[in-house]
Amino acid sequence: MMDTTSRPRHPGTTHGRRRGPALPGRTLALVTALALLLGGLLAAPVQAAPSASPSGAAQDGQRALQPVVVVMDYSSSMLEKDADESGTTRLAAAQEATSTLLDNAPDGADLGMVVYGANTVGDCKDITTLQKVGPTDVGGLKKRIAGLDAVGETPIGAALLHAAQELEGIDGEKSIILVSDGEENCSEPPACEAAQDLAGEGIGLTVHTIGFKVNDAAREELTCVAEATGGTYVQADNATELESELQTKTVRAFQGYVASGTPVTGGETLHSSPQLAPGQYLDEYGRGETRAHSSADGTLRFYNLGTIEPGERAHLSALLLPDQSQPTATGDPFAGVEVQLVNGQGETCSSSDREYSHSSDGGKPIVGYVRSQEYTEPGSHGCFQDGTGQLFAKVQRFGEHQAEEPMPVELKFVVEPAVDESTLGPHADEDEAPRSVTLSGAAAAVAGGGSFNEAAEVENRTVLSDSVMPNEARYYRVHVGYGQRLNVRAANGASEGAGPDSVDVSVFSSVRGPVTMKGDRRLHRRPAGQTATLNMPVSVSMDNHDGAYGQDAYLSGDYYVVVSADKYSDDRNREPFPYELALEVTGQEQDGPLIAEPGVGRVVDPDSEQDAGEQDDAEAGEATAGATPAGDPDEGGDGAEATAAGLTEPAGDNPWPWFLAGLGGSALIGAAALVLTRRRPVAAPATTQQHPASPAPGSQYPTDRYGTDQEGPR
């Protein structure tokens, strides 16, 4: 299959940060602590509710960045000349560390800065805001920092409350990073008590602390502050100790799911529903069940999916997104989503009567997925007896978890083109033998994405290390072609002190359907050294689309590996769970299936250098509704000849190249990329904007001819 996308790959991906100057050894410990703490916090997207637009919310395709306030100690003890063997003061080391931190902060970061003890001797109220939370004037802030002196006291508790006020009115997860070289000597209020009060307010605030050259009493106090809010404490005595602590704890912010898609509001009835083209959409479901086991009062929505032709299959997934940033105590009710495909009379057209998913297991994705029944020819099947191929989606939210809270629902709609089934072989009749993953070598640090849309792309035969917070999920994607099989090995790291009791490893297909894997999918917090291996039961093959083996993984494309952590309760911390993943795709990739419909595309010589995505503007302009098919004699095509899926040039109504590109997991959110313009509208460009005015029920969503973005597939 031809890869028509251009994407950065792990390991070795850069993240667009500005480079700061090289650091002398005397400040490496403090700089590293600040950079890893703050860098992880600022780079982590915040889950944005569709109805909210807080500071840092995702707009126009931007990722939301978590707001952070840094609180720096400028008490008189910072004048001690013990930051290194050369006699550098703690103050100079802290100023240099802060300056470097600002140079390396990501663009668009919402950063605030507070200092205490920088102005007045003996004043416990000497607390100053140097930078309000928001975009940072790096040059101006550096000048203000350079002009500060260390003359005052250590009012840690009051400084925490001051910093929290700077974050007031900002919804979602937010953090304070406190750097101190000693215990407080102004205790109105006491530091740990202030942190406990902030935690009790339930405002999503976490405090992380860094002890710089501290004694035991200060270390105990700073640890108490961090633990009270679910944060972490690290000590900066020297670079080696700091690096070890940070690798073990992997301090970073909770990363919620960032939903994306074309905004849509589903209809309340079948025939008042908006018509959708293949693509990705974002709706909001207002309520779940308000009475136990009574899905009748949960939100129910309908969508008109247009028509399919004989041999085509429709795939629909619905991802329900609770507020995962909130703890889920044992025994809490679940949230779920149910998905069905029906015809115009409301009769089921799904491959099974209905598919649903529910989860009270923390960050595990709540995905409902169905595909349409076989449609061989007009009038041949119960659902399609009227010969129209008309399909509607019926999606319902149920469950009592956060029942009164609106939840985003991310919909992905894909139409699979018809293939020449005479070219297919028999389907698999048994599982392939289990396979061990024997990859070795040092694991590369890879930050998993926070959603299907931002899944980190990894190469075959990659061993990676990462961590997952309680109630969180980390997403990775790897290409699995026809004739290939995905194998996954997971191992826990130094996880005995982690917040989650266990993590779950799940695999989803290129159309976001859950894939049944053979093996153990769960890793526990202890004992250390646990390993779990998962195998696809059989290799990816179109032969298996109607068989008992491999039916959930018969399409080539990017497959998703999702590591999710279980819930946490009030008596547990929010330490991340470290793990390693080894991803191995075995088997030789084979050519894809052949398109069944004559005249849908031209055969391109396999030795030709012309890419499937290379079209001149004139040709591109013809690929619209009513355009002459490429198989027309006037165009020089052979309408009677079947076309190889990976070797076609898009023209007229040929869907395969863009279908395959869509399953390749590109950053385009209209991920179902299909040219079926002769019979359905095409999806609007996807965004992460939250619910602008949606078209009226029954209306269509116009866009470019690819059903992706205005530039077409890449």
KOLKE-194663 format. One line per 5 residues: their letters; for each residue x, y, z of C-alpha. Coordinates in steps of 0.25 Angstrom, whole numbers, plus 5000, padded with zeros to 4 digits. Each point is the difference from the previous one (the first is absolute). Example, Ala and Ser with C-alpha at 12.3 -4.5 7.8 and 13.67 -1.06 7.14 Angstrom:
2
AS = 5049:4982:5031 ~ 5006:5014:4998
This chain:
714
MMDTT = 5000:5000:5000 ~ 5005:5014:4997 ~ 5002:5009:5011 ~ 4994:5013:4996 ~ 5002:5008:5013
SRPRH = 5012:5007:5005 ~ 5002:4999:5015 ~ 5011:5001:5011 ~ 5003:4987:5006 ~ 5005:4995:5013
PGTTH = 5011:4999:5005 ~ 5007:5012:4998 ~ 4988:5010:4998 ~ 5003:5014:5003 ~ 4989:5009:5007
GRRRG = 5003:5013:4994 ~ 5006:5006:5013 ~ 5009:5012:4999 ~ 5014:4996:5004 ~ 5007:5008:5012
PALPG = 5014:5002:5003 ~ 5009:4988:5005 ~ 5000:4999:5015 ~ 5012:4999:5009 ~ 5000:4988:5009
RTLAL = 4997:5008:5013 ~ 4985:5002:4996 ~ 4998:4988:4993 ~ 4992:4993:5011 ~ 4990:5012:5002
VTALA = 4999:5003:4986 ~ 4997:4985:4997 ~ 4989:5000:5011 ~ 4993:5012:4995 ~ 5001:4997:4986
LLLGG = 4994:4986:5001 ~ 4990:5004:5010 ~ 4995:5012:4993 ~ 5003:4995:4986 ~ 4991:4988:5002
LLAAP = 4989:5008:5006 ~ 5000:5011:4989 ~ 5000:4990:4989 ~ 4989:4991:5005 ~ 4986:5003:4994
VQAAP = 4989:5003:5009 ~ 4986:4993:4998 ~ 4991:5011:4994 ~ 4986:4998:5002 ~ 4992:5004:4988
SASPS = 4992:5011:5007 ~ 5012:5007:5007 ~ 5011:5009:4995 ~ 5009:5002:5011 ~ 5014:5006:4999
GAAQD = 5008:4990:4992 ~ 4988:4993:4994 ~ 5002:4994:4986 ~ 4996:5009:4989 ~ 5002:5000:4985
GQRAL = 5007:4986:5001 ~ 5010:5005:5011 ~ 5003:4990:5011 ~ 4996:5006:5014 ~ 5012:5002:5009
QPVVV = 4998:4999:5015 ~ 5002:5013:5008 ~ 5012:5000:5010 ~ 5005:5010:5010 ~ 5014:4999:5005
VMDYS = 5003:5004:5014 ~ 5015:5004:5003 ~ 5006:5001:5013 ~ 5008:5014:5002 ~ 5002:4999:5015
SSMLE = 5014:5004:5005 ~ 5005:4986:5001 ~ 5000:5000:4985 ~ 5013:5008:5002 ~ 5008:4988:5005
KDADE = 5012:4997:4991 ~ 4998:4985:4999 ~ 4993:4998:4987 ~ 5013:4994:4994 ~ 5014:4998:5003
SGTTR = 5004:5013:4995 ~ 4992:5007:5010 ~ 4988:5005:4992 ~ 4988:5005:5008 ~ 4987:4993:5000
LAAAQ = 4994:5012:4995 ~ 5009:5001:4987 ~ 4997:4985:4997 ~ 4985:5002:5002 ~ 5000:5012:4991
EATST = 5008:4993:4989 ~ 4991:4988:5001 ~ 4987:5009:4999 ~ 5006:5007:4988 ~ 5003:4987:4993
LLDNA = 4987:4995:5003 ~ 4993:5012:4993 ~ 5009:4998:4988 ~ 4995:4986:4999 ~ 4985:5002:5003
PDGAD = 4991:4996:4989 ~ 4993:5010:4991 ~ 4986:5004:5005 ~ 5003:4995:5015 ~ 4991:5007:5010
LGMVV = 5011:5002:5011 ~ 5000:5009:5012 ~ 5011:5003:5010 ~ 4999:5004:5015 ~ 5012:5003:5009
YGANT = 5001:5002:5015 ~ 5011:5007:5008 ~ 5005:5008:4989 ~ 4997:5014:5005 ~ 5000:5003:5015
VGDCK = 5007:4994:5012 ~ 4992:4994:5011 ~ 4987:5001:4992 ~ 4991:4987:5000 ~ 4991:5007:4990
DITTL = 5011:5002:4990 ~ 4994:4992:4988 ~ 5000:5006:4986 ~ 4994:4996:4987 ~ 5010:5001:4989
QKVGP = 4992:4995:4989 ~ 4985:4998:4999 ~ 4995:4986:4994 ~ 5000:5002:4985 ~ 5010:5001:4988
TDVGG = 5014:5004:5006 ~ 5008:5012:4996 ~ 5013:4992:5001 ~ 5009:5012:4999 ~ 4993:5009:5010
LKKRI = 4998:4989:5010 ~ 5015:4997:4999 ~ 5004:5014:5003 ~ 4990:5000:5012 ~ 5006:4988:5006
AGLDA = 5015:5005:4998 ~ 4996:5012:5008 ~ 4995:4992:5012 ~ 5008:4998:5013 ~ 4999:4990:5011
VGETP = 4997:5007:5013 ~ 4987:4995:5006 ~ 4993:4989:5007 ~ 4994:4987:4996 ~ 4984:5001:5001
IGAAL = 4998:4987:4992 ~ 4985:4998:5004 ~ 4996:5014:4997 ~ 5008:4999:4986 ~ 4992:4988:4997
LHAAQ = 4987:5007:5002 ~ 5005:5012:4992 ~ 5004:4991:4988 ~ 4986:4993:5001 ~ 4993:5014:4999
ELEGI = 5008:5002:4987 ~ 4993:4987:4994 ~ 4986:5004:5005 ~ 4990:4999:4990 ~ 5007:4991:4991
DGEKS = 4993:4987:4998 ~ 5006:4986:4999 ~ 5014:4995:5004 ~ 5010:5010:5005 ~ 5013:4999:5008
IILVS = 5010:5008:5009 ~ 5014:4997:5001 ~ 5007:5004:5013 ~ 5015:5001:5001 ~ 5006:5003:5014
DGEEN = 5013:4998:5007 ~ 4994:4999:5014 ~ 4989:4998:5009 ~ 4990:5012:5002 ~ 5002:5010:5011
CSEPP = 4987:5007:4998 ~ 4989:4990:5003 ~ 4987:5008:4998 ~ 4995:4991:4995 ~ 5009:4988:5001
ACEAA = 5005:4994:4987 ~ 4994:4986:5001 ~ 4987:5006:5005 ~ 4999:5009:4989 ~ 5002:4989:4990
QDLAG = 4990:4992:5007 ~ 4990:5011:4999 ~ 5002:5002:4985 ~ 4998:4985:4998 ~ 4987:5000:5007
EGIGL = 4995:5011:4991 ~ 4999:4990:4988 ~ 5005:5010:4990 ~ 5009:4990:4992 ~ 5013:5007:5006
TVHTI = 5013:4991:5002 ~ 5012:5006:5007 ~ 5014:4994:4997 ~ 5012:5004:5008 ~ 5015:5000:4998
GFKVN = 5009:5000:5012 ~ 5013:5008:4997 ~ 5011:4996:5010 ~ 4990:4998:5011 ~ 5001:4993:5014
DAARE = 4991:4989:5005 ~ 4990:5009:5006 ~ 4998:5008:4987 ~ 5000:4987:4992 ~ 4988:4995:5009
ELTCV = 4993:5013:4999 ~ 5001:5001:4984 ~ 4996:4985:4999 ~ 4988:5003:5008 ~ 4996:5011:4991
AEATG = 5001:4992:4988 ~ 4993:4987:5005 ~ 4988:5008:5005 ~ 4997:5005:4986 ~ 5004:4987:4993
GTYVQ = 5013:5006:4995 ~ 5014:4995:5001 ~ 5013:5005:5008 ~ 5014:4999:4994 ~ 5013:5004:5005
ADNAT = 5011:5008:4993 ~ 5013:4997:5008 ~ 5007:4995:4987 ~ 4997:4997:4986 ~ 5002:4985:5002
ELESE = 4990:4998:5011 ~ 4990:5010:4993 ~ 5000:4992:4987 ~ 4998:4987:5007 ~ 4988:5005:5008
LQTKT = 4994:5007:4988 ~ 5001:4987:4992 ~ 4994:4992:5011 ~ 4988:5009:5002 ~ 4999:5006:4986
VRAFQ = 4994:5012:5005 ~ 4990:5006:4991 ~ 4985:5005:4999 ~ 4988:4992:4998 ~ 4997:5000:4985
GYVAS = 4985:4999:4997 ~ 4994:4996:4986 ~ 4999:5012:4990 ~ 4988:4997:4992 ~ 5000:5005:4985
GTPVT = 4991:4999:4989 ~ 4990:5008:4991 ~ 4989:5006:5010 ~ 4987:4993:4998 ~ 4987:4999:5008
GGETL = 4993:4987:4998 ~ 4985:4999:4997 ~ 4990:4996:5011 ~ 4992:4991:4990 ~ 5005:4991:4988
HSSPQ = 4995:5009:4989 ~ 5004:5014:5006 ~ 5015:4996:5001 ~ 5011:5007:4993 ~ 5006:4994:4988
LAPGQ = 5015:4996:5002 ~ 5011:4996:4990 ~ 5012:4991:5004 ~ 5008:5008:5010 ~ 5001:5003:5015
YLDEY = 4990:5008:5008 ~ 4998:5006:5014 ~ 4987:5000:5007 ~ 4996:5003:5014 ~ 4990:4990:5008
GRGET = 4994:5008:5011 ~ 4996:4989:5010 ~ 5002:4985:5004 ~ 4990:4992:5008 ~ 4994:5007:5011
RAHSS = 4994:4987:5005 ~ 5007:4987:5002 ~ 5000:4990:4989 ~ 4990:5009:4992 ~ 5007:5004:4987
ADGTL = 4987:5006:4995 ~ 5003:5013:5006 ~ 5014:5001:4995 ~ 5003:5009:4988 ~ 4997:4994:4986
RFYNL = 5004:5005:4987 ~ 4999:4997:4985 ~ 5008:5002:4988 ~ 4997:4998:4985 ~ 5012:4993:4994
GTIEP = 4995:5001:4986 ~ 5000:4987:4991 ~ 5010:4989:4997 ~ 5002:4992:4988 ~ 5000:4985:4999
GERAH = 5013:4994:5005 ~ 5003:5013:5008 ~ 5000:5000:5016 ~ 4998:5011:5009 ~ 5008:5001:5013
LSALL = 4996:5009:5012 ~ 5006:5002:5013 ~ 4996:5009:5011 ~ 5009:5004:5012 ~ 4994:5005:5012
LPDQS = 5008:5010:5009 ~ 4997:5001:5014 ~ 5009:5010:5009 ~ 5011:4991:5003 ~ 5008:5010:5008
QPTAT = 4990:4997:5012 ~ 5003:4989:5009 ~ 4990:4988:4999 ~ 4998:4993:5013 ~ 4998:4985:5001
GDPFA = 4985:4996:4997 ~ 4997:5012:4992 ~ 4990:4998:4988 ~ 5005:4998:4986 ~ 4999:5009:4988
GVEVQ = 4997:4993:4986 ~ 4996:5002:4986 ~ 4992:4991:4991 ~ 5001:5001:4984 ~ 4991:4994:4990
LVNGQ = 4998:5001:4985 ~ 4986:5000:4995 ~ 4993:5002:4987 ~ 4989:5010:4997 ~ 4989:4991:5007
GETCS = 5009:4999:5012 ~ 5004:4985:4998 ~ 5014:4996:5004 ~ 5011:5001:4989 ~ 5011:4997:5010
SSDRE = 5010:4988:4999 ~ 4994:4996:5014 ~ 4987:5005:5006 ~ 5007:5011:5007 ~ 5014:5004:5006
YSHSS = 5002:5007:5013 ~ 5012:5003:5009 ~ 5000:5005:5014 ~ 5011:5002:5010 ~ 5002:5004:5014
DGGKP = 5015:4996:4999 ~ 5006:5013:5000 ~ 5006:5005:4987 ~ 4996:4988:4991 ~ 4994:5006:4987
IVGYV = 4985:4998:5000 ~ 4998:4996:4985 ~ 4987:4995:4994 ~ 5003:4994:4986 ~ 4991:4994:4989
RSQEY = 5001:4996:4985 ~ 4989:4998:4990 ~ 4995:4987:4996 ~ 5004:4993:4987 ~ 4993:5007:4988
TEPGS = 5003:4991:4988 ~ 4990:5006:4990 ~ 4987:5008:5000 ~ 4989:4993:5008 ~ 5008:4988:5004
HGCFQ = 5001:5002:5015 ~ 4989:5003:5010 ~ 5006:5014:5004 ~ 5002:5004:4986 ~ 4987:4994:4993
DGTGQ = 4996:5013:4995 ~ 5012:5001:4992 ~ 5004:5015:5004 ~ 5012:4996:5009 ~ 4995:5011:5010
LFAKV = 5006:5000:5014 ~ 4998:5008:5013 ~ 5008:5000:5012 ~ 4993:4999:5014 ~ 5009:5003:5012
QRFGE = 4996:5001:5014 ~ 5007:5004:5013 ~ 4997:4992:5012 ~ 5005:4997:5014 ~ 4999:5008:5013
HQAEE = 5015:5005:5001 ~ 4999:5016:4999 ~ 4986:4998:4995 ~ 4997:5015:5001 ~ 5013:5004:4993
PMPVE = 5000:5003:4985 ~ 5011:4990:4993 ~ 5006:5002:4987 ~ 4998:4988:4990 ~ 5010:4999:4989
LKFVV = 4994:4993:4988 ~ 5009:4993:4989 ~ 4993:4996:4987 ~ 5007:4992:4989 ~ 4994:4993:4987
EPAVD = 5008:4989:4995 ~ 5000:4998:4985 ~ 4995:4987:4994 ~ 5011:4990:4996 ~ 5000:4989:4989
ESTLG = 4997:4988:5010 ~ 5004:4990:4989 ~ 5014:5004:5002 ~ 4999:4997:5015 ~ 5004:4987:5007
PHADE = 4994:4992:5011 ~ 4999:5006:5013 ~ 5009:4996:5012 ~ 4994:4988:5008 ~ 5009:5000:5012
DEAPR = 5010:5009:5007 ~ 5014:5001:4996 ~ 5010:4996:5011 ~ 5004:5009:5011 ~ 5012:5008:4998
SVTLS = 5010:5006:5010 ~ 5005:5014:4998 ~ 5015:4999:5002 ~ 5004:5014:4997 ~ 5011:5005:5009
GAAAA = 5009:5012:5002 ~ 4998:5013:5008 ~ 4986:5006:4999 ~ 4998:5013:4993 ~ 4992:5010:5008
VAGGG = 4987:5003:4992 ~ 4989:5009:5005 ~ 4987:4993:4996 ~ 4989:5009:4994 ~ 4987:5003:5008
SFNEA = 4990:4996:4990 ~ 4998:4992:4987 ~ 5002:5013:4993 ~ 5014:5002:5006 ~ 5005:4986:5001
AEVEN = 5015:5000:5000 ~ 5005:4993:4987 ~ 5010:4989:5003 ~ 5008:4991:4990 ~ 5000:4985:5000
RTVLS = 5009:4993:5010 ~ 5000:5012:5009 ~ 5003:4999:5015 ~ 4994:5012:5008 ~ 4999:5005:5014
DSVMP = 4989:5009:5005 ~ 4990:5002:5012 ~ 4985:5001:5002 ~ 4993:5008:5011 ~ 4988:4995:5007
NEARY = 4987:5001:4991 ~ 5009:5003:4988 ~ 5003:4993:4987 ~ 5012:5001:4991 ~ 4998:4997:4985
YRVHV = 5010:4995:4990 ~ 4999:4996:4985 ~ 5007:4990:4992 ~ 4998:4996:4985 ~ 4995:4986:4998
GYGQR = 4998:4996:4985 ~ 4994:4988:4994 ~ 5007:4987:5003 ~ 5005:5006:5013 ~ 4998:4998:5015
LNVRA = 5001:5009:5012 ~ 5007:4995:5012 ~ 5001:5008:5013 ~ 5009:4998:5012 ~ 4997:5008:5013
ANGAS = 5008:5001:5013 ~ 4999:5008:5012 ~ 5011:5009:5005 ~ 5003:5005:5014 ~ 4985:5000:5002
EGAGP = 4998:4996:5015 ~ 4997:5014:5004 ~ 4991:5003:4989 ~ 4986:5006:5002 ~ 4993:4990:4990
DSVDV = 4999:4985:5005 ~ 5001:4995:4986 ~ 5000:5004:4985 ~ 4993:4994:4988 ~ 5006:4999:4986
SVFSS = 4990:5000:4989 ~ 5001:5000:4985 ~ 4990:5007:4990 ~ 4999:4998:4985 ~ 5002:5010:4990
VRGPV = 4985:5003:5001 ~ 5001:5001:5015 ~ 4993:4986:5002 ~ 5005:4993:5012 ~ 5010:4988:4996
TMKGD = 4999:4987:5008 ~ 5015:4997:5004 ~ 5005:4987:5005 ~ 5007:5001:5013 ~ 5001:5008:5013
RRLHR = 4996:5014:4998 ~ 5001:5005:5015 ~ 5013:5004:5008 ~ 4999:5002:5015 ~ 5007:5010:5009
RPAGQ = 5008:4989:5007 ~ 5008:4992:5000 ~ 5010:5007:4991 ~ 5005:4993:4987 ~ 4986:4995:4995
TATLN = 4999:4998:4985 ~ 4988:4998:4991 ~ 5000:4996:4986 ~ 4988:5002:4990 ~ 4999:4994:4986
MPVSV = 4990:5002:4989 ~ 4994:4987:4998 ~ 5002:5000:4985 ~ 5006:5009:4990 ~ 4993:5011:4993
SMDNH = 4992:4995:4988 ~ 4988:5004:4992 ~ 4997:4985:4999 ~ 4996:5001:5015 ~ 4989:5011:4999
DGAYG = 4989:4990:5001 ~ 5007:4989:5008 ~ 5001:4996:5015 ~ 5015:5003:5001 ~ 5005:5014:4997
QDAYL = 4987:5007:4997 ~ 5003:5011:5009 ~ 5014:5003:4993 ~ 4999:4997:4985 ~ 5003:5014:4995
SGDYY = 5014:5005:4998 ~ 5004:5014:5007 ~ 5005:5006:5012 ~ 4996:4992:5013 ~ 4999:5006:5013
VVVSA = 5006:4995:5013 ~ 4994:5007:5012 ~ 5006:4999:5014 ~ 4989:5004:5010 ~ 5001:5001:5016
DKYSD = 4989:4997:5009 ~ 4993:5009:5009 ~ 5006:5006:5013 ~ 4993:5002:5014 ~ 5002:5010:5010
DRNRE = 5010:4992:5008 ~ 5010:4998:4988 ~ 5009:5010:4994 ~ 5001:5005:4985 ~ 5014:4994:4997
PFPYE = 5001:4996:4986 ~ 5002:4985:4996 ~ 5013:4998:4992 ~ 5000:4989:4990 ~ 5007:4995:4987
LALEV = 4994:4996:4987 ~ 5006:4991:4989 ~ 4992:5001:4987 ~ 5004:4990:4989 ~ 4992:4998:4987
TGQEQ = 5004:4986:4994 ~ 4997:4995:4986 ~ 5003:5006:4986 ~ 4990:5011:4996 ~ 4992:4996:4988
DGPLI = 4992:5007:4989 ~ 4986:5004:5004 ~ 4987:4995:4994 ~ 4994:5003:4986 ~ 4989:5010:4998
AEPGV = 4987:4993:4995 ~ 4993:5011:4993 ~ 5004:5002:4985 ~ 5004:5014:4996 ~ 5004:5006:5013
GRVVD = 5014:5003:4997 ~ 5012:4998:4991 ~ 5011:4989:5002 ~ 5013:5007:5003 ~ 5013:4992:4995
PDSEQ = 5006:4995:5013 ~ 5014:5005:4995 ~ 4994:5014:4998 ~ 5006:5011:5009 ~ 4986:5007:5000
DAGEQ = 4995:5000:5014 ~ 4985:4997:5003 ~ 4999:5014:5005 ~ 5006:5007:4988 ~ 4989:5007:4992
DDAEA = 5000:5013:4992 ~ 4990:5010:5004 ~ 4992:4997:4987 ~ 4999:4986:5004 ~ 4996:5003:5014
GEATA = 4989:5009:4996 ~ 4994:4989:4992 ~ 4998:4991:5012 ~ 4987:5006:5005 ~ 4986:4995:4999
GATPA = 4996:4997:4986 ~ 5015:4999:4995 ~ 5003:4990:4989 ~ 5006:4987:5006 ~ 5014:4997:4997
GDPDE = 4996:4987:4993 ~ 4992:5008:4989 ~ 5006:4997:4986 ~ 5003:5015:4998 ~ 5009:5000:5012
GGDGA = 5008:4988:4995 ~ 4996:4991:5012 ~ 4996:4985:4999 ~ 4986:5000:5007 ~ 5000:4985:5000
EATAA = 5013:4998:5008 ~ 5001:4999:5015 ~ 5009:5010:5006 ~ 5011:4997:5010 ~ 4997:5007:5013
GLTEP = 5014:5005:5003 ~ 5002:5004:4985 ~ 4989:5009:4996 ~ 4999:5014:4997 ~ 4989:5008:5005
AGDNP = 4990:5005:4989 ~ 4985:5000:5000 ~ 4994:4991:5011 ~ 5012:4991:5003 ~ 5000:4999:5015
WPWFL = 5012:4991:5003 ~ 5012:5008:5001 ~ 4994:5010:5009 ~ 4993:4990:5008 ~ 5014:4993:5003
AGLGG = 5006:5014:5003 ~ 4989:5003:5010 ~ 5003:4987:5007 ~ 5014:5004:5000 ~ 4998:5008:5012
SALIG = 5004:5014:4995 ~ 4998:5012:5008 ~ 4988:5003:4991 ~ 4988:4999:5009 ~ 4990:4997:4988
AAALV = 5007:4986:5002 ~ 4991:4992:4991 ~ 5005:5006:4987 ~ 4991:4995:4989 ~ 4996:5005:4987
LTRRR = 4985:4996:4998 ~ 4995:5013:4995 ~ 4990:4994:4991 ~ 4990:4997:5011 ~ 5003:5007:5013
PVAAP = 5005:5014:5005 ~ 5014:5001:5005 ~ 5004:5004:5014 ~ 5005:5014:5005 ~ 5014:5002:5004
ATTQQ = 5002:4995:5014 ~ 5004:5009:5012 ~ 5002:5000:5015 ~ 4991:5012:5001 ~ 4989:4997:5010
HPASP = 4985:5000:4994 ~ 4998:5012:4992 ~ 4986:5001:4994 ~ 4997:4987:4993 ~ 4992:4998:4988
APGSQ = 4985:4998:5002 ~ 4995:4985:5000 ~ 5000:4994:4987 ~ 5010:5009:4994 ~ 5013:4996:4993
YPTDR = 5014:5003:5003 ~ 5008:5005:4988 ~ 5015:5000:4999 ~ 5011:4996:4990 ~ 4998:4987:4991
YGTDQ = 5009:4992:5009 ~ 4992:5000:5013 ~ 5013:5005:5007 ~ 5005:5014:5000 ~ 5001:5010:4989
EGPR = 5014:4995:4995 ~ 4995:4986:4998 ~ 5007:4988:5005 ~ 5015:5001:5002
